[in-house]
Amino acid sequence: MDGSWTVALAGLLGVLVGVVGVLASRWSERRPEPMPPPEDDLPAGAADVLAVLSSAVVVVDVADAVVRASAAAHAFGLVRDRELVHPELADMVTRVRRDGEIRDAEMALPRGPFVPPGADGAGVLVVGVRVAPLGSLHVLVLVEDRTQAKRLEEVRRDFVANVSHELKTPVAAIALLAETMDQAAEDPATVRRFAQRMTRESQRLSALVQEIVQLSRLQDADVRHQPVPVDVDEAVLEAVDRTRLVAEGRGVRITTQLSGEGSDPSRHGSGPAEVWGDRELVVTAVRNLVDNGVSYSDAGTRVAVVVSVVDERVEVVVSDQGIGIPESEVGRVFERFYRLDPARSRATGGTGLGLSIVKHVAATHGGEVAVWSSPGEGSTFTLRLPLRRAEEAQRTP
């Protein structure tokens, strides 16, 4: 009896196993084949090449989905949620995919989707774009940031226009004076008067050309590539000495207080007020600040120059008791050819480049220049340069 039950049970299990096997086989035949993975893989070696490109890189597939995007592309706001943010780029991709031709363009794009179209200033990104096919399934977008280059181009263009305008004035004046002198050749007093005016105009022209050359040198070269120790106290004394004659002629007194003289010793470093840089440029920067103070001061007033060492920086503070600067104009005083009082600048021989040169000297030496002013109360300019520490005195930078 037990043996017959065992045989029956074994037979039943065998039938069940057979039925399950048949069902499994039929189910597997009827099940669809697994879909191949999406063909997002780039052509062989393409990923390695894209990884070393300096441009922002975006790769788009046949469905217009972004499959690759470099960190720069995200930083520029070109990609969001696997899509190209800017319709201009998407349109270029569509046209390249349609005809297979490489396209180049320069665009002004907002820095991301939250900047309104047509925004100015820092919200706009000027880019050079190249779009090209990448294999049969992808389109490559290369974006190069040209914002800074565009700004420099505009600055240079404005600079050339301003220089041309500024040079015309003294040149035209000299030509007119020369013609007048020729017509008044028999009048010695007239000839002498116009000769003096010609001398002033030629001096103004010479100063303008010299400052243009100096500003160009500051823009095109980095003087800190071959720096030397500069004693700021000595530079200030030389700058003041070059300006004193003009100041005395205008009835303006210049006073100096060098580092360590009558100031709080706890605020000073352990060595002289020295910086790494170009001595002549430091002298020029201080002289321009003092010249500016003298030019905008009235007779009987004072221009004070104070040198100190504060928080690992050498500070040169130039304060005057002149006409001051309106709050709305303070931010413009370092612009090229900007003059607070054009008539006064012409009378004093100002070129409008002095404070711009100061700004460039400060930046070239790793420092800064700041201004405080109030109309009727004078102005204070502060030139700050990194201190040459005492431990650096025994070694070459």
C-alpha positions as CSV (number, residue, x, y, z in Angstrom):
1,M,0.0,0.0,0.0
2,D,2.7,2.5,1.0
3,G,4.7,1.6,-2.2
4,S,1.7,2.3,-4.5
5,W,1.2,5.7,-2.8
6,T,4.9,6.5,-3.3
7,V,4.8,5.6,-7.0
8,A,1.6,7.6,-7.5
9,L,3.1,10.7,-5.7
10,A,6.3,10.5,-7.8
11,G,4.2,10.3,-11.0
12,L,2.1,13.3,-10.0
13,L,5.3,15.4,-9.3
14,G,6.7,14.4,-12.6
15,V,3.5,15.5,-14.4
16,L,3.6,18.8,-12.5
17,V,7.3,19.5,-13.4
18,G,6.5,18.7,-17.1
19,V,3.5,21.1,-17.1
20,V,5.6,23.9,-15.5
21,G,8.4,23.4,-18.0
22,V,6.1,23.5,-21.0
23,L,4.3,26.7,-19.7
24,A,7.7,28.3,-19.0
25,S,8.9,27.5,-22.5
26,R,5.8,28.9,-24.1
27,W,5.9,32.0,-22.0
28,S,9.5,32.7,-22.9
29,E,8.7,32.3,-26.6
30,R,5.8,34.7,-26.3
31,R,7.7,37.3,-24.2
32,P,9.2,40.2,-26.3
33,E,13.0,40.4,-26.8
34,P,14.6,42.9,-24.3
35,M,15.0,46.4,-25.8
36,P,18.6,47.3,-26.6
37,P,20.1,50.0,-24.4
38,P,19.6,53.5,-25.8
39,E,22.4,54.4,-28.1
40,D,23.8,57.3,-26.1
41,D,27.3,56.0,-26.4
42,L,29.6,58.4,-28.3
43,P,31.8,57.3,-31.1
44,A,35.0,55.6,-30.0
45,G,37.5,58.0,-28.5
46,A,35.1,61.0,-28.7
47,A,34.6,61.2,-24.9
48,D,38.3,61.4,-24.3
49,V,38.7,64.2,-26.8
50,L,35.7,66.2,-25.4
51,A,37.1,65.9,-21.9
52,V,40.2,67.9,-22.7
53,L,38.5,70.8,-24.6
54,S,38.6,74.2,-23.0
55,S,35.3,75.2,-24.4
56,A,32.0,74.4,-22.8
57,V,30.8,71.1,-24.4
58,V,27.2,69.9,-24.9
59,V,26.2,66.7,-26.8
60,V,22.6,66.3,-28.0
61,D,21.0,63.0,-29.2
62,V,18.4,62.5,-32.0
63,A,15.6,63.3,-29.5
64,D,17.2,66.7,-28.7
65,A,18.1,65.5,-25.2
66,V,21.4,66.5,-23.7
67,V,23.5,63.3,-23.1
68,R,26.8,65.0,-22.2
69,A,27.4,68.5,-20.8
70,S,30.6,69.8,-19.3
71,A,30.8,71.7,-16.0
72,A,31.3,74.9,-17.9
73,A,28.1,74.4,-19.8
74,H,26.2,74.1,-16.6
75,A,28.0,77.1,-15.1
76,F,27.1,79.3,-18.1
77,G,23.5,78.2,-17.8
78,L,23.3,76.5,-21.2
79,V,21.8,73.3,-20.0
80,R,18.9,72.5,-17.6
81,D,17.0,69.2,-17.1
82,R,18.8,67.6,-20.1
83,E,17.7,70.4,-22.4
84,L,19.3,73.3,-24.1
85,V,18.1,76.4,-22.3
86,H,18.5,78.9,-25.2
87,P,16.2,78.5,-28.3
88,E,19.0,80.0,-30.5
89,L,21.3,77.0,-29.7
90,A,18.4,74.5,-30.1
91,D,17.7,76.0,-33.6
92,M,21.3,75.6,-34.6
93,V,21.3,72.0,-33.5
94,T,18.2,71.3,-35.6
95,R,19.6,72.8,-38.7
96,V,22.9,71.0,-38.4
97,R,21.1,67.7,-37.8
98,R,19.0,68.4,-40.9
99,D,21.8,69.2,-43.4
100,G,24.9,67.9,-41.7
101,E,26.8,71.2,-42.2
102,I,29.0,72.7,-39.5
103,R,27.8,76.1,-38.3
104,D,29.5,78.9,-36.5
105,A,27.9,82.0,-34.8
106,E,28.5,84.6,-32.2
107,M,25.6,85.2,-29.8
108,A,24.7,87.3,-26.8
109,L,22.9,85.0,-24.4
110,P,21.5,85.6,-20.9
111,R,23.3,83.7,-18.2
112,G,20.5,81.2,-17.6
113,P,16.8,81.0,-17.9
114,F,16.0,83.5,-15.2
115,V,17.7,86.5,-16.8
116,P,15.3,88.5,-19.0
117,P,16.1,88.8,-22.7
118,G,18.0,91.9,-23.6
119,A,19.5,92.3,-20.1
120,D,22.7,94.3,-20.0
121,G,25.9,94.0,-18.0
122,A,26.9,90.9,-16.0
123,G,23.7,89.1,-17.0
124,V,24.8,88.7,-20.6
125,L,27.2,86.1,-21.9
126,V,28.9,86.8,-25.3
127,V,29.9,83.4,-26.8
128,G,31.3,81.9,-29.9
129,V,29.3,78.8,-30.9
130,R,30.3,76.0,-33.2
131,V,27.7,73.2,-33.9
132,A,28.8,70.1,-35.8
133,P,27.6,66.5,-36.4
134,L,29.1,63.9,-34.1
135,G,28.7,60.5,-35.7
136,S,25.2,59.6,-37.0
137,L,23.2,60.0,-33.8
138,H,24.6,63.0,-32.0
139,V,25.3,66.7,-32.5
140,L,28.2,68.5,-30.8
141,V,27.8,72.0,-29.4
142,L,31.0,73.9,-28.5
143,V,30.6,77.2,-26.7
144,E,33.5,79.6,-26.0
145,D,33.1,82.5,-23.6
146,R,34.1,85.8,-25.4
147,T,32.5,88.2,-22.9
148,Q,35.8,89.5,-21.5
149,A,37.4,89.8,-25.0
150,K,34.3,91.7,-26.2
151,R,34.5,94.1,-23.3
152,L,38.2,94.7,-23.9
153,E,37.5,95.3,-27.6
154,E,34.9,97.9,-26.6
155,V,37.3,99.5,-24.1
156,R,40.1,99.8,-26.6
157,R,37.7,101.2,-29.2
158,D,36.5,103.8,-26.8
159,F,40.0,104.5,-25.7
160,V,41.2,105.2,-29.3
161,A,38.2,107.4,-29.9
162,N,38.9,109.4,-26.7
163,V,42.6,109.7,-27.5
164,S,41.8,111.0,-31.0
165,H,39.4,113.6,-29.5
166,E,41.9,114.7,-26.8
167,L,44.8,115.0,-29.2
168,K,42.7,117.2,-31.6
169,T,42.3,120.0,-29.1
170,P,46.0,120.9,-28.4
171,V,47.0,120.2,-32.0
172,A,44.2,122.4,-33.4
173,A,45.1,125.1,-30.8
174,I,48.8,125.0,-31.8
175,A,47.9,125.3,-35.5
176,L,45.6,128.2,-34.9
177,L,48.1,130.0,-32.7
178,A,50.9,129.5,-35.3
179,E,48.6,131.0,-38.0
180,T,47.8,134.0,-35.8
181,M,51.4,134.6,-35.0
182,D,52.2,134.5,-38.7
183,Q,49.6,137.2,-39.3
184,A,50.9,139.3,-36.3
185,A,54.6,139.0,-37.1
186,E,55.1,142.7,-36.9
187,D,53.6,143.0,-33.4
188,P,56.2,141.6,-30.9
189,A,53.8,141.8,-27.9
190,T,51.2,139.7,-29.7
191,V,53.8,137.2,-30.9
192,R,55.1,136.9,-27.4
193,R,51.6,136.3,-25.9
194,F,50.7,133.6,-28.5
195,A,54.1,132.0,-28.2
196,Q,53.5,131.5,-24.5
197,R,50.1,129.9,-25.2
198,M,51.7,127.7,-27.8
199,T,54.2,126.6,-25.1
200,R,51.4,125.7,-22.7
201,E,49.5,123.7,-25.4
202,S,52.6,121.9,-26.5
203,Q,53.4,121.0,-22.8
204,R,49.8,119.7,-22.4
205,L,50.2,117.7,-25.6
206,S,53.5,116.2,-24.4
207,A,52.0,115.3,-21.0
208,L,49.0,113.7,-22.7
209,V,51.2,111.6,-25.0
210,Q,53.4,110.5,-22.1
211,E,50.5,109.4,-20.0
212,I,48.9,107.5,-22.9
213,V,52.2,105.6,-23.4
214,Q,52.4,105.0,-19.7
215,L,48.8,103.7,-19.5
216,S,49.4,101.4,-22.5
217,R,52.5,100.0,-20.8
218,L,50.5,99.2,-17.7
219,Q,47.8,97.5,-19.7
220,D,50.2,95.4,-21.8
221,A,52.9,94.4,-19.3
222,D,53.0,92.9,-15.8
223,V,55.7,94.8,-13.9
224,R,55.5,92.2,-11.1
225,H,57.2,89.6,-13.3
226,Q,60.5,91.3,-12.4
227,P,59.8,93.2,-9.2
228,V,62.2,95.1,-7.0
229,P,61.9,96.3,-3.4
230,V,60.3,99.7,-3.4
231,D,60.7,102.0,-0.3
232,V,57.3,103.8,-0.3
233,D,58.5,106.5,2.0
234,E,61.2,107.5,-0.5
235,A,58.8,107.2,-3.4
236,V,56.4,109.6,-1.7
237,L,59.2,112.1,-1.0
238,E,60.2,112.1,-4.6
239,A,56.6,112.4,-5.8
240,V,56.0,115.3,-3.5
241,D,59.2,117.0,-4.6
242,R,58.1,116.7,-8.3
243,T,54.8,118.4,-7.4
244,R,55.9,121.0,-4.9
245,L,56.8,123.7,-7.5
246,V,53.3,123.6,-9.0
247,A,51.7,123.6,-5.6
248,E,53.7,126.6,-4.5
249,G,52.6,128.4,-7.6
250,R,49.0,127.8,-6.7
251,G,49.5,128.7,-3.1
252,V,48.8,125.2,-1.9
253,R,50.9,123.7,0.9
254,I,51.9,120.0,0.9
255,T,52.7,118.2,4.1
256,T,54.0,114.6,4.6
257,Q,54.0,112.1,7.4
258,L,56.1,109.0,6.7
259,S,55.6,105.5,8.1
260,G,56.2,105.5,11.9
261,E,56.2,109.2,12.3
262,G,53.7,110.3,15.0
263,S,51.4,107.3,14.5
264,D,50.3,104.3,16.6
265,P,53.3,101.8,16.5
266,S,50.9,98.9,17.2
267,R,49.4,99.3,13.7
268,H,52.7,99.0,12.0
269,G,54.7,96.1,10.7
270,S,58.2,95.2,11.9
271,G,60.1,96.6,8.9
272,P,60.1,99.6,6.6
273,A,57.2,100.5,4.4
274,E,58.4,98.5,1.4
275,V,56.5,96.7,-1.5
276,W,57.5,94.6,-4.4
277,G,57.1,96.3,-7.7
278,D,58.3,99.1,-10.0
279,R,59.6,102.2,-8.2
280,E,59.0,104.6,-11.0
281,L,55.3,103.5,-11.3
282,V,54.8,103.9,-7.5
283,V,56.2,107.4,-7.7
284,T,54.0,108.2,-10.7
285,A,50.9,106.9,-8.9
286,V,51.6,109.0,-5.8
287,R,52.5,112.1,-7.9
288,N,49.2,111.8,-9.8
289,L,47.2,111.7,-6.5
290,V,49.1,114.7,-5.2
291,D,48.7,116.5,-8.5
292,N,45.0,115.8,-8.4
293,G,44.7,117.2,-4.9
294,V,46.6,120.4,-5.8
295,S,44.6,120.9,-9.0
296,Y,41.3,120.9,-7.2
297,S,42.4,122.9,-4.2
298,D,42.3,126.7,-3.7
299,A,45.1,128.9,-2.5
300,G,45.7,128.8,1.2
301,T,44.6,125.2,1.6
302,R,46.7,122.0,2.3
303,V,47.3,118.6,0.7
304,A,48.4,116.0,3.3
305,V,50.3,112.8,2.3
306,V,50.5,110.1,5.0
307,V,52.3,106.8,4.7
308,S,51.5,103.9,7.1
309,V,51.6,100.1,7.4
310,V,48.3,98.6,8.3
311,D,47.3,94.9,8.3
312,E,50.2,93.7,6.0
313,R,49.6,96.6,3.6
314,V,51.3,99.9,2.9
315,E,48.8,102.7,2.7
316,V,49.4,106.1,1.1
317,V,46.6,108.5,2.0
318,V,46.4,111.8,0.1
319,S,43.9,114.3,1.5
320,D,43.0,117.7,0.2
321,Q,40.8,120.6,1.2
322,G,39.5,121.2,-2.3
323,I,36.1,121.4,-3.9
324,G,35.2,117.7,-3.3
325,I,33.3,115.3,-5.5
326,P,29.6,114.8,-5.7
327,E,28.4,111.4,-4.6
328,S,27.0,110.6,-8.0
329,E,30.4,111.2,-9.6
330,V,32.6,109.4,-7.1
331,G,32.4,106.1,-9.0
332,R,33.6,107.7,-12.3
333,V,36.8,109.4,-11.1
334,F,39.0,106.5,-12.2
335,E,37.6,106.4,-15.8
336,R,39.9,107.4,-18.6
337,F,39.6,111.0,-19.6
338,Y,37.0,111.7,-17.0
339,R,37.2,115.3,-15.6
340,L,35.1,116.5,-12.7
341,D,35.6,120.1,-13.9
342,P,36.7,120.2,-17.6
343,A,37.4,124.0,-17.5
344,R,39.6,123.7,-14.4
345,S,41.4,120.7,-15.9
346,R,42.3,122.6,-19.0
347,A,43.5,125.5,-16.9
348,T,45.8,123.3,-14.9
349,G,46.9,121.1,-17.8
350,G,45.1,118.0,-16.7
351,T,44.7,115.1,-19.1
352,G,42.0,113.1,-17.4
353,L,44.3,110.0,-17.3
354,G,46.0,110.6,-13.9
355,L,43.6,108.7,-11.7
356,S,43.1,105.9,-14.3
357,I,46.9,105.4,-14.2
358,V,46.8,105.2,-10.4
359,K,44.1,102.5,-10.6
360,H,46.2,100.5,-13.0
361,V,49.4,100.9,-10.9
362,A,47.5,99.6,-7.9
363,A,46.1,96.6,-9.7
364,T,49.4,95.8,-11.3
365,H,51.0,95.7,-7.8
366,G,48.2,93.6,-6.4
367,G,46.7,96.5,-4.5
368,E,43.8,98.9,-4.8
369,V,42.9,102.6,-4.6
370,A,39.8,104.0,-2.9
371,V,38.3,107.4,-2.6
372,W,36.2,109.3,0.0
373,S,34.8,112.7,-0.8
374,S,32.2,115.3,0.0
375,P,31.4,118.5,-1.9
376,G,33.0,121.4,-0.2
377,E,35.0,119.3,2.3
378,G,37.7,117.9,0.0
379,S,38.7,114.4,-1.0
380,T,40.8,111.6,0.4
381,F,42.4,109.0,-1.8
382,T,43.9,105.8,-0.3
383,L,46.4,103.7,-2.2
384,R,47.0,100.3,-0.7
385,L,49.8,98.0,-1.7
386,P,50.8,94.6,-0.3
387,L,53.6,94.9,2.3
388,R,57.0,93.4,1.6
389,R,57.5,91.4,4.8
390,A,60.7,91.5,6.8
391,E,61.4,87.8,6.2
392,E,61.3,88.4,2.4
393,A,64.1,90.9,2.6
394,Q,66.8,88.2,2.4
395,R,65.5,86.4,-0.6
396,T,64.5,87.2,-4.2
397,P,60.8,86.8,-4.9
